[in-house]
Amino acid sequence: MAKPIPKKIIKAVLERDGSICQYCGRQGVNIHHIVPAGIGRKRIHAIENLITLCLECHSEAHSSKEMREWTYAWSRQRYGNVIDRLLAEKWSNKKG
């Protein structure tokens, strides 16, 4: 079972994003992992890997390649290439 996002990190993400969906601008309370865990891998609860989305956009982020790419660009704009390192780590042979 995956560990939940720590409450202090949830609070920091919601404060950073103003509790607003970063994609559509509606009220958002869903915290989305930009780089998902994948089979046998831990979810990364780093603020650079988390974004506030509304329920509809959160669902879209899990099913749409375009939305997934948009979340990568959103993170890159704020945090540089951190998201690219997380993606590389996810697809490397290392577990964890």
Buried (B, 14 or more C-beta within 10 A) or exposed (E): EEEEBEEEBBEEBBEBBEEBBBBEEEEBBBBBBBBBEEEEBEBBBBBBBBBBBBEBBBBBBEEEEEBBEBBBEBBBEBEEEBBEEBBEEBEEEEEE
